[in-house]
Amino acid sequence: MSLRQEQVEAYEAGKQGQSEVQQRVEWEIRPEQPVDASAVEALVSEAFGPGRFAKSAYRLREGVSPVHPLSFVAIEKHTLRGSIRFWPIFVGAAPALLLGPLAVQPDQRGRGIGIGLMDRGILEAERLGYRTILLVGDLPYYGRVGFAQVPLGRMTFSGPVERGRLLGLGLEPGALEALEGAVARGRIDHAVCASGAPLGAQT
């Protein structure tokens, strides 16, 4: 059993052990389907607003389709509660994943939906053979699933990233430590403007 599988099982066991006075977990996580697309976009818009388009992490997603086997949604009573997507990137010449956006309905935060979505996505990424995942976010939250700060200067973005918010997770021993260089899009799937993030090495 991998470390990630152990973490997921521990998390699930923790949910099952909640007391009766706590809110019951009634949501389920399943792969995102085409019919979910409009609801996911509405949720992301509600959670992050138009300011997301100016962020450096968004530039890495511009013109790129997410990795579909790693797109998941949390559904409760036919209602979308949360979603997660991963995107192909390069760090130097090495392929990696970019996590985000992770979106949860504002009034549903604190129920474990975001952690559950990340655990499911990370476990599947490991199963598919990916070695590293990056994101831009808050360490106290994302550290709960194993993310750590990337040392300053090891990786560079084409735009600004707030100090201390570039986080990484290695899915194999030493994988994160081996990453170094410019962070770029993994591919271009749709026509985009020339001012977007650079395209990474292609083999």
N, C-alpha and C positions, 0 to 999 in steps of 0.2 A: 504493500500500500504506500502511495506517495505521501509526502508531507501535506500537500494540498488536500488530498482525500481525507487525511486525518483531521485537518482543520475544519473541513466541511461537516464531517460526521460529528465533531465536537459541537459545532454550531447548531446542527439539527437537534442533537441531544439536549442542548441548552434550551432550545425552544420548547421541546417536549416536556421539560421539567419545570416550566413556568407554573406558578400557583394559579388556583382557580380564580383569584381576584384580578389577575392580569388579563388583558385583552387577548382573546383567542386568535391564533394565527389562522386566518381563513383564506389567505391569498395563495396562489400557486404561480410558479415560474415555468414558463414554456418558451420555446423558440418564437421569435418574432415572425409573423406571417405578413404577406403583402397587404392583407386587409387591415393590418394594424398601422400602416404607414401614416395616415392622416392623423390618427389619435396620438401617435408618438410625436409627430412634429408639433402638434398643439400642446402637448405636455412639456416638451423642451422649451417652447416659446414661453409658456407660463412660468416655468422654473427659472429661466435665465434671461429672458427678454432680448431685445434687439442688440444689446451690448455684446452679446456673444460673437457677433460677426466680426468684431474688431480684435478679438483675442488671437494671440499667436497660435494657440492650439487649433482654433477654427481654421486657420490658414492651411494647416496640415490636412484638413478634411475636405477642403474646397476642391471640387471637381473629382472627388474620390468616392467610390461606393464603400460602405462598411463591409467587413468580413462577415458575410451572412450567417455562417454557422456559429458565430459568436454574438449574434444579436438576440437578446432575450427581453421578455416583458413579464411583469407581475400583474396578474389578473385576480380580481376579487369580485365575485358575483357579477361577472360580465363587464366589470369596470376596470379600465387600465389604471393601475396604481403607480407603476414605475417602469422604466426601460433602461437598457444599457446597450451600448454598441462599442465595437473595437475597430480600429482602422490600421491599414498597413503603412508602415513608415520604414525609413532607413536611418540608422545612426552610423555615420561614416559609410562603410560598405556592408554593414551588417543589418539584416532585416529584423524588425521588431514590431510591436503593436503599440498603438496609442489608445488608451481607454478614455471614453467619454463621447458624448455627455452621459453621465449617470443622472437620471432625472426621476424624482419621486414627487407625487402630488404634495404641495406644501402642507396640507392638513393631515397627511399620512406619515410625515417624517417622525422618526423615533420608534417605529414599529419593527425595525430590522429589515425592511424591504430592500434598501440600498445594499446592505451587507449581503443579503441573500442573493441579490442579482450579481454582485461582484464575485461571490464564491462560485456561483454556477458558471459564470463566464470564464473565470480564471482556471477552474478545473477543466473546462472544455478546451481552453487554449493549450493547457499542458498536454491534454490527451492528443491534440492535433500536432504536437511537436514544436510549438512556439517556445522560444527560449527566454524572452524578456518582454516586459510591458512597462510603458511610461505613462505618466499623466501629469497634469498640472492641477494641484489641489492642496488641501490642508492635511498636514501630516497626522494630527491627532485623530482624524477620522479614518483616512486611508491606511494609516499604520495598523489599524485593527485587522486588516487582511494581509499584512506583511510588507506593505510598501515602506521604503526608506528614502531619505533625501539623497539626491545625486550630488556628489561633491562639486562645489563651485568650479566652473571652468572646464569640466570634463566633456560637457555637451553644449552645443550652441544652437540657438533658434534664429530664424531669419527676422524675428520680431522680439519685443521685450517679454520677459518672463519674470515675475516677481521673485525676488531672492528667497530661497528656501522652499519654494513651492513646486519645483521640479522633482518628482518622485519616481522611483523605479522599483520593479519587482523582478527578481530572477527566478525562472522556473527550473533552472538547472544550476548546480553549484558553480559559482564563478562567472555565470553568464552576464550578470549585471555589471560586475567589476570589469569585464572585458570590453564593455561598450565605451566608445569615445569618438567624438567628432561632431559634424554638423547633422542636425535632425532634419530630415526631408521627407516629402511624400513618397509613398511606396510605388505609386502608379498614378496615371491620369485616366479616369473613366469617362469624364464629361468635359466639354469645352469650358475653359476658365480664362479669366483675365491674366495677362502676363505678370501682374504684380503679386500673384500668389506665392506660396512657399515653394522653394526649389524642388525638383524631382530628384530622388535618390538614384543610386547606382542600379543599373539593370544588368541582369546576367541571362 
